[in-house]
Amino acid sequence: MNNQDIKQQIISPGNDLGQRMKILRKASGMTQQQVADSLGVSRPAIAFWETGREGSARKHIPKLAELFGVDPEIFLTGHTQIDIPLVVSPDEHDMIGLYRMLDASRKVSAQKWLERQVKTQQKNLEKLT
C-alpha cells in the first residue's frame, strides 16, 4: 500500500461509514449475514461496505439506524445530538462555548491537554498523601 492509498483510506467518507456500521453491528451482536438479511442485500455487500467501499450503503442508512436502534445521524457524523439537562457554573459554560468553537482536531487536542492536566493533578495529590 503506497502513501496515496493510505491517505485515501484515512480521508474516505465511505471508510468512516463502514467502520461505524461494523462497530454498531458488532455491538448489536449481529453477523454480516443477519444484517444483510434484514436489509435484503447480500452478505458480501455488507463486507464491501464495512471495508470502506461505500457502494449503495448510504441509501440503507434509515434501515440500518432502525435495525441498530440509533439515530441515522450517527452514520454520517459519528455522533448524534441529544439535549441533556445539565447545571454548569458560569466558568464551565464559558469553557463549553469555547470548546464548541473549535474544529474537530483542536477538540481532540483540548481533550488530551485536559486529560494530562488531570493526571498531573492526581499525581501531585498522591505525593501529598
Beta strands, then each sheet from edge to edge (+ up, - down):
end
